């Protein structure tokens, strides 16, 4: 059996396939977009369409690259109810709120922050709320379910038939896991769900095989490895290549910032600060905001380069994008707006500055004063990483030339299970930019955003007092 590896990196916005040679060289890359549809009044994944794409591409790379293994890295906040070989309800889209009548029951049950290090989060950002929603609205499906599978493990089950769990996904702000106990939370036992979760295997472990139907009518068996939560895969990758004492800025639809050196008592539950869990089961102090989604919304999906001149123009005109443009993040109380009129490349420059300002503030909130590792989409935008280095002169900023840390981390975990480690530290330093007035712009942005937050919090307090 070949040791070339196929990694499916399944994001909320984009789904990708990467093929890695046994020496770590990237051989191939393919992409699609997941499709979300309506089902019984709920927004769900078209899992059959995605599975068809995965199966077709997998068959092709098995032939072209002699692939012998399969690994999945996936976005958080998703799960599946399964029985035998049957999916009992489509995978829910986490970007939908549960009905108020159900929220009134489940929300008071959520564990204290000191147990799960997860605050109350909206929508399906804590999958416990969505699991409870299905239990109430689809009681037969929930009762019939033999297992609740986290999203990467759902795909592992689709390919191998083996239901499993894994630490990094169970502990990803789910309200299902107590990081300090390394066990399920009190909510799981209170609701009688413990038996619904299968045994835990480490990310990357070989869990079985899948038979791939090839275009010529033959078939071939390949290994299936236990999947992983995407940002935690990226964290594992950099740690496995020898880095330590760093803050990871993992970017995609979400910007996930993880600083293992941040004390747990510094996490502010009101600013979307949480403890994720590493692939080894350790607490991972984190903060996140939907930076990729917000950039698209603010820039109106601009996909062309942004010049430094555009950045300087909008800064000179005093144009700011203020938070928040999506749910969650360190400004959950405020609604996004643009101060000033702007369009085209200049609007994209404002969007880039917004992501920069949010990242810079988030790094302060999570007490980052160590090495900064920028991974994912942001790492490909030289101006953005250079401005981050300018704003944080006391820290060294580096980025990976691979830039796909979640997929590469998933590959590293799978190769580790086979007894090899083909990846080495290939990060490169980021040279700081010298954009005039950037620091003053940062100070003014923080003032405006802070004032808006204070006003929103005061209004909420007054509203609650009047009830």
C-alpha positions as a printed Julia matrix, in Angstrom:
467×3 Matrix{Float64}:
   0.0    0.0     0.0
   1.36   3.41   -0.96
   2.19   6.04    1.66
   0.96   9.02   -0.38
  -1.82  10.67    1.59
  -5.07  12.4     0.63
  -6.22  15.1     3.07
  -9.7   16.55    2.83
  -9.69  19.99    4.47
 -13.39  20.79    4.87
 -14.1   24.44    5.63
 -17.44  26.16    6.0
 -16.9   28.11    2.77
 -14.45  25.95    0.81
 -13.73  22.23    0.72
 -10.28  21.18   -0.47
  -8.34  18.04   -1.26
  -4.56  17.99   -0.84
  -2.28  15.1    -1.74
   1.02  14.77    0.1
   3.91  12.55   -0.89
   5.58  10.45    1.85
   8.36  13.07    1.98
   5.81  15.84    2.68
   5.84  17.38   -0.8
   2.44  18.67   -1.91
   1.54  16.79   -5.08
  -1.97  17.98   -5.88
  -4.74  20.33   -4.77
  -8.43  20.4    -5.71
 -11.33  22.54   -4.48
 -15.09  22.81   -4.35
 -17.66  24.62   -2.23
 -20.04  22.85    0.14
 -23.72  23.33   -0.65
 -26.19  24.12    2.12
 -29.92  23.54    1.65
 -33.24  23.55    3.5
 -34.57  20.44    5.24
 -37.7   20.48    7.42
 -37.25  24.16    8.19
 -33.56  23.83    9.04
 -30.46  24.73    7.03
 -28.32  21.65    6.44
 -25.36  20.37    4.47
 -25.94  18.6     1.16
 -23.74  15.79    2.41
 -24.42  13.48   -0.54
 -23.18  16.08   -3.0
 -20.03  16.65   -0.96
 -19.48  12.9    -0.52
 -19.85  12.39   -4.28
 -17.17  15.03   -4.91
 -14.89  13.52   -2.29
 -15.34  10.01   -3.67
 -14.73  11.06   -7.27
 -11.61  13.09   -6.48
 -10.31  10.38   -4.17
 -10.65   7.76   -6.91
  -8.73   9.99   -9.29
  -5.83  10.73   -6.92
  -5.55   7.07   -5.96
  -4.82   6.38   -9.62
  -2.73   9.47  -10.39
  -0.68   9.6    -7.19
  -0.96   6.04   -5.83
  -2.63   7.35   -2.67
  -2.73   4.87    0.17
  -4.32   6.86    3.01
  -7.12   9.3     3.78
  -7.31  11.98    6.49
  -9.9   14.7     7.25
  -9.45  18.15    8.81
 -12.71  20.0     9.31
 -14.3   23.2    10.59
 -15.9   23.22   14.02
 -19.49  23.33   15.25
 -20.96  20.4    13.28
 -22.11  16.89   14.17
 -24.11  13.95   12.83
 -26.61  11.49   14.29
 -25.95   8.0    12.89
 -27.2    4.44   13.23
 -25.48   1.47   11.63
 -24.73   2.78    8.13
 -27.46   5.47    8.17
 -27.31   9.23    8.69
 -30.51   9.97   10.62
 -30.58  13.74    9.98
 -28.48  15.92    7.69
 -25.59  17.84    9.25
 -26.85  21.18   10.6
 -25.44  24.51    9.43
 -24.07  26.14   12.58
 -25.06  29.62   11.33
 -28.67  29.4    12.52
 -30.18  30.18   15.89
 -32.27  27.67   17.77
 -35.94  28.52   18.51
 -36.42  30.75   21.58
 -38.61  28.15   23.29
 -35.77  25.63   23.1
 -33.08  28.17   24.02
 -34.99  29.0    27.21
 -34.58  25.38   28.3
 -31.04  24.5    27.21
 -29.23  27.77   27.87
 -29.68  27.72   31.68
 -28.32  24.16   31.68
 -25.01  25.06   30.01
 -22.05  24.45   32.33
 -20.21  27.23   34.11
 -17.34  28.86   32.27
 -14.92  27.48   34.86
 -15.83  23.94   33.79
 -15.88  24.07   29.99
 -14.07  27.4    29.43
 -16.79  28.13   26.89
 -19.2   31.04   27.41
 -22.72  31.16   26.1
 -22.33  31.45   22.33
 -25.01  32.2    19.72
 -26.26  30.08   16.83
 -24.64  26.63   16.78
 -21.21  27.83   17.87
 -21.63  25.44   20.81
 -22.87  22.22   19.28
 -24.56  21.18   22.53
 -27.3   23.71   21.74
 -27.85  22.25   18.27
 -27.79  18.68   19.56
 -30.49  19.59   22.08
 -32.47  21.31   19.32
 -32.53  18.12   17.24
 -33.37  16.05   20.29
 -36.47  18.2    20.85
 -37.62  18.55   17.25
 -36.53  15.14   15.95
 -36.97  12.9    19.01
 -37.23   9.69   16.97
 -33.98  10.35   15.11
 -32.21  11.21   18.36
 -33.56   8.14   20.15
 -32.57   5.9    17.23
 -29.06   7.33   16.99
 -26.38   4.9    18.04
 -23.74   7.64   17.97
 -23.3   11.4    17.9
 -20.33  11.97   15.62
 -18.26  15.13   15.4
 -17.86  16.4    11.85
 -14.41  14.95   10.97
 -15.42  11.65   12.54
 -18.62  11.63   10.5
 -16.51  11.51    7.35
 -14.22   8.92    8.89
 -17.33   6.84    9.57
 -18.62   7.37    6.01
 -15.4    5.96    4.63
 -14.48   3.32    7.23
 -17.77   2.45    8.93
 -16.2    2.98   12.36
 -17.8    5.52   14.74
 -15.25   7.36   16.89
 -14.58  10.6    18.75
 -11.44  12.77   19.08
 -10.2   15.29   21.68
  -9.61  18.44   19.63
 -13.11  18.45   18.17
 -14.97  17.43   21.33
 -13.23  20.3    23.1
 -13.78  22.96   20.45
 -16.19  25.31   22.34
 -18.82  22.59   22.27
 -20.01  22.73   25.94
 -19.55  18.94   25.8
 -16.03  18.79   27.25
 -14.33  19.8    30.5
 -10.69  20.48   29.53
  -9.19  20.32   33.02
 -10.91  17.0    33.77
 -10.14  15.62   30.28
 -13.66  14.23   30.31
 -17.17  15.0    29.15
 -18.86  17.94   30.84
 -21.57  17.75   33.47
 -24.11  18.7    30.75
 -23.46  15.44   28.9
 -24.24  13.4    32.01
 -27.17  15.62   33.03
 -28.83  14.99   29.67
 -27.85  11.31   29.53
 -25.79  11.67   26.38
 -22.54   9.99   27.44
 -23.44   6.66   25.85
 -24.2    8.45   22.57
 -20.55   9.38   22.12
 -18.22   6.67   20.82
 -14.74   5.85   22.07
 -12.0    8.42   21.64
  -9.02   7.8    19.37
  -6.19  10.29   18.77
  -6.24  12.46   15.65
  -4.32  10.71   12.89
  -4.71   7.19   14.27
  -5.4    4.51   11.66
  -9.02   3.49   12.22
  -9.69   1.17    9.31
  -9.83   1.02    5.54
 -12.09   2.14    2.74
 -12.47   0.52   -0.65
 -12.16   3.05   -3.48
 -13.94   2.29   -6.75
 -11.6    3.2    -9.61
 -12.6    4.47  -13.07
 -11.52   1.22  -14.78
 -13.97  -0.8   -12.71
 -11.44  -2.16  -10.27
 -11.1   -1.09   -6.65
  -8.38  -0.53   -4.09
  -8.32  -0.42   -0.3
  -6.67   2.54    1.42
  -6.15   3.47    5.07
  -8.52   5.79    6.9
  -7.09   7.99    9.68
  -9.07   9.6    12.5
  -9.85  13.23   11.64
  -9.13  16.49   13.45
 -10.43  20.01   14.14
  -8.84  22.35   11.59
  -7.2   25.09   13.68
  -5.95  22.52   16.16
  -4.39  20.61   13.27
  -2.52  23.78   12.33
  -1.36  24.2    15.93
  -0.16  20.6    15.98
   1.75  21.09   12.73
   3.85  23.98   14.0
   4.51  22.23   17.3
   5.54  19.05   15.48
   8.04  20.94   13.34
   9.8   22.12   16.51
   8.28  25.52   17.27
   7.34  26.36   20.85
   6.34  29.47   22.77
   4.29  30.96   19.95
   0.87  32.37   19.21
  -0.91  30.9    16.2
  -3.08  33.14   14.01
  -4.99  30.56   11.96
  -7.09  32.19    9.27
  -9.9   31.22    6.96
 -13.63  31.85    7.38
 -12.63  32.29   11.02
  -9.53  33.89   12.48
  -8.6   31.59   15.37
  -5.87  32.84   17.69
  -4.3   30.29   20.04
  -1.7   31.15   22.67
  -0.78  28.21   24.89
   1.14  30.63   27.14
  -1.99  32.6    28.03
  -3.23  31.75   31.55
  -6.74  30.33   31.67
  -7.82  32.96   34.18
  -7.11  35.66   31.58
  -9.89  34.37   29.3
 -12.78  36.84   29.13
 -16.06  35.02   28.52
 -17.66  38.22   27.21
 -15.13  38.55   24.36
 -15.39  35.08   22.79
 -12.29  33.88   24.58
 -12.34  30.13   25.16
 -10.16  27.13   25.86
 -10.05  24.82   22.9
  -8.32  21.47   23.31
  -5.16  20.33   21.54
  -4.84  17.01   19.74
  -3.15  15.77   22.92
  -6.08  16.81   25.11
  -4.45  19.92   26.64
  -6.38  23.19   27.19
  -5.59  25.67   24.41
  -6.46  29.3    25.3
  -8.07  30.81   22.22
  -9.93  33.8    20.85
 -11.7   33.95   17.53
 -13.69  36.16   15.21
 -15.14  35.5    11.78
 -12.44  37.48   10.0
 -12.63  35.83    6.59
 -16.41  36.16    6.45
 -16.25  39.76    7.69
 -13.61  40.66    5.1
 -15.89  39.36    2.34
 -18.88  41.28    3.7
 -17.02  44.56    4.16
 -15.08  44.37    0.88
 -18.12  43.11   -1.04
 -16.15  39.97   -1.96
 -13.16  41.82   -3.42
 -10.69  39.22   -4.74
  -7.97  41.35   -6.32
  -4.75  42.72   -4.83
  -4.89  45.7    -2.46
  -2.17  48.29   -2.8
  -0.48  50.15    0.04
  -1.61  53.34   -1.69
  -5.25  52.3    -1.22
  -4.58  51.62    2.46
  -2.95  55.02    2.89
  -5.82  56.75    1.05
  -8.53  55.39    3.32
  -6.45  56.01    6.42
  -5.88  59.6     5.31
  -9.62  60.06    4.81
 -10.37  58.67    8.27
 -12.5   55.75    7.06
 -13.04  52.9     9.49
 -14.94  49.61    9.5
 -16.17  48.97   13.03
 -17.25  45.62   14.52
 -19.0   43.29   14.26
 -20.06  42.02   10.86
 -20.73  38.44   11.95
 -21.76  36.64   15.12
 -19.24  35.99   17.87
 -15.88  37.67   18.33
 -14.67  40.19   20.93
 -17.42  42.71   20.08
 -20.62  40.62   20.21
 -22.67  43.61   21.42
 -22.18  45.86   18.37
 -23.28  45.78   14.73
 -20.77  46.45   11.98
 -20.69  49.75   10.16
 -18.37  51.81    7.98
 -17.5   55.34    9.04
 -17.27  57.22    5.72
 -18.12  56.48    2.09
 -15.9   54.11    0.15
 -16.05  51.64   -2.73
 -13.91  49.38   -4.92
 -10.29  48.82   -3.94
 -10.54  51.43   -1.21
 -13.42  49.53    0.39
 -11.3   46.37    0.25
  -8.48  48.3     1.92
 -10.87  49.25    4.74
 -11.81  45.57    5.06
  -8.16  44.55    5.26
  -7.54  47.19    7.91
 -10.54  45.91    9.86
  -9.15  42.35    9.95
  -5.75  43.77   10.92
  -7.22  45.88   13.74
  -9.28  42.96   15.08
  -6.28  40.63   14.95
  -4.01  43.13   16.7
  -6.55  43.75   19.48
  -7.21  40.03   19.86
  -3.51  39.4    20.32
  -3.48  41.87   23.19
  -6.56  40.29   24.75
  -4.97  36.84   24.67
  -1.74  38.27   26.11
   0.42  37.43   23.14
   4.01  38.62   23.57
   5.77  35.65   22.0
   6.52  34.49   18.46
   3.63  35.13   16.03
   2.85  32.45   13.44
   0.37  33.51   10.75
  -1.26  30.66    8.85
  -3.97  30.28    6.2
  -5.41  32.9     3.88
  -3.92  35.88    5.72
  -0.44  34.44    5.31
  -0.81  34.86    1.55
  -1.49  38.61    1.78
   1.96  40.14    2.14
   0.74  43.65    2.94
  -1.51  42.45    5.73
   1.14  40.36    7.47
   3.69  43.16    7.02
   1.33  45.65    8.68
   0.76  43.2    11.53
   4.53  43.06   12.03
   4.63  46.89   11.99
   1.98  47.1    14.72
   3.76  44.52   16.9
   7.45  45.5    16.78
   8.28  43.64   20.0
   7.25  40.33   18.43
   8.77  38.36   15.57
   6.15  37.53   12.93
   6.61  34.49   10.7
   4.45  32.69    8.2
   4.48  29.31    6.56
   5.33  29.09    2.89
   2.91  26.15    2.84
   0.14  28.41    4.3
  -2.32  25.5     4.55
  -1.52  24.64    8.15
  -4.72  22.73    8.9
  -4.25  20.37    5.96
  -0.51  20.03    6.53
  -1.11  19.44   10.22
  -3.63  16.74    9.42
  -1.07  15.13    7.12
   1.61  15.35    9.82
  -0.69  13.62   12.32
  -1.48  10.84    9.86
   2.18  10.33    8.95
   3.07  10.31   12.66
   0.7    7.37   13.14
   2.78   5.56   10.52
   5.98   6.36   12.35
   7.31   9.13   10.07
   7.59  12.92   10.21
   8.39  14.36    6.78
   7.74  18.02    7.64
  10.31  20.47    8.94
  10.04  24.09   10.05
   9.74  26.01    6.78
   8.44  29.28    8.2
   9.95  32.55    7.02
  10.12  35.91    8.79
   7.78  38.73    7.81
   9.41  42.11    7.24
   7.5   44.94    8.89
   5.93  47.53    6.64
   6.37  51.27    7.17
   2.88  52.53    6.48
   2.7   56.15    7.73
   0.08  56.76   10.39
  -0.81  53.09   10.93
  -0.27  53.23   14.68
  -2.4   56.38   15.02
  -5.13  54.73   12.91
  -5.01  51.74   15.27
  -5.43  54.0    18.29
  -8.41  55.8    16.76
 -10.02  52.52   15.65
  -9.75  51.12   19.17
 -11.27  54.29   20.58
 -14.24  54.17   18.2
 -14.8   50.44   18.63
 -14.46  50.69   22.41
 -16.91  53.59   22.6
 -19.45  51.66   20.52
 -19.05  48.63   22.79
 -19.47  50.71   25.93
 -22.61  52.36   24.54
 -24.12  49.01   23.52
 -23.4   47.48   26.91
 -24.88  50.48   28.74
 -28.0   50.31   26.57
 -28.36  46.59   27.29
 -27.99  47.18   31.04
 -30.62  49.92   30.98
 -32.98  47.75   28.95
 -32.63  44.83   31.36
 -33.15  47.1    34.36
 -36.43  48.34   32.91
 -37.89  44.84   32.53
